[in-house]
Every structure is written in C-alpha cells, then in structure tokens.
Amino acid sequence: MLLTACGSSVTERIKNKEVSDGALCEELQAPIDKAVDTTLKNASRTPPQVINDWATVVKGFDAGCQ
C-alpha cells in the first residue's frame, strides 16, 4: 500500500508539471521585472557583469515560461 501511495503521488506531480511550471512562472514574473527595472535605473552605478547576468536570467526565464 505504501508503495502505491508513493507512486501515485509522483504520478500526480508529473501530470501537473505544466500547471506547476505555469504557477512558478507567474509568481516569478513580477520580482524579476522589478529587479531588472531597478538594475536598469541604476545602470550607471551597476557593474556590467550584473547587467549581463540579469540578461541571461531573463532570457532563460522567457524561454522557459512562454
């Protein structure tokens, strides 16, 4: 019985992967946008590597959340 319960839990998580991914994307959209906006507003004081790193994060986020 225990193995069946564990198996069904894993199965349900796999079935709901798209829902989970969508919820994760939805939750992260606002904080990422805010962080990027703040970085760009302070671009004159922000090291180029920070801006480049944010560009990588945003590209990855956009690619995985479209």
Phi and psi in degrees as a GROMACS rama.xvg file:
@    title "Ramachandran Plot"
@    xaxis  label "Phi"
@    yaxis  label "Psi"
@TYPE xy
-61.078  -42.7957  LEU-2
-63.7394  -38.0648  LEU-3
-63.0374  -43.0264  THR-4
-63.6475  -42.356  ALA-5
-65.1362  -43.1045  CYS-6
-61.4921  -41.8964  GLY-7
-69.3629  -32.7268  SER-8
-63.943  -45.2772  SER-9
-63.5576  -43.0315  VAL-10
-60.1358  -43.3128  THR-11
-63.6483  -40.0569  GLU-12
-63.5397  -40.8375  ARG-13
-65.1249  -43.3176  ILE-14
-63.0227  -33.7577  LYS-15
-95.4755  13.6956  ASN-16
-55.6234  -45.3731  LYS-17
-63.0228  -39.9084  GLU-18
-63.8239  -44.3384  VAL-19
-62.9529  -44.7978  SER-20
-61.297  -42.931  ASP-21
-62.7798  -41.1438  GLY-22
-66.2151  -40.67  ALA-23
-63.0526  -45.8489  LEU-24
-60.1858  -44.1412  CYS-25
-62.3492  -41.5469  GLU-26
-69.8682  -32.1807  GLU-27
-87.5859  -17.3324  LEU-28
-57.5312  -51.2774  GLN-29
-64.4212  -46.9482  ALA-30
-64.8778  -35.6443  PRO-31
-66.7372  -45.9587  ILE-32
-58.5646  -42.7351  ASP-33
-65.1809  -43.8528  LYS-34
-64.6154  -41.3989  ALA-35
-65.2965  -44.0413  VAL-36
-59.2724  -46.0158  ASP-37
-62.3496  -41.6446  THR-38
-62.2244  -43.7941  THR-39
-70.3143  -37.1425  LEU-40
-62.1504  -29.3088  LYS-41
-106.619  25.2214  ASN-42
-56.9238  -34.1833  ALA-43
-67.0294  -22.4455  SER-44
-108.913  2.01067  ARG-45
-99.5162  127.637  THR-46
-59.9636  142.569  PRO-47
-54.3562  -34.6054  PRO-48
-62.3613  -35.1196  GLN-49
-65.2852  -44.4515  VAL-50
-63.8395  -42.5055  ILE-51
-63.1935  -41.3088  ASN-52
-63.4158  -41.288  ASP-53
-64.461  -37.1521  TRP-54
-60.3597  -40.707  ALA-55
-64.972  -44.1209  THR-56
-60.952  -46.4962  VAL-57
-64.7326  -42.8126  VAL-58
-60.3701  -44.6144  LYS-59
-65.102  -42.7302  GLY-60
-62.1447  -48.753  PHE-61
-60.6814  -42.1155  ASP-62
-64.7998  -37.161  ALA-63
-87.027  -12.6039  GLY-64
-117.689  15.1992  CYS-65
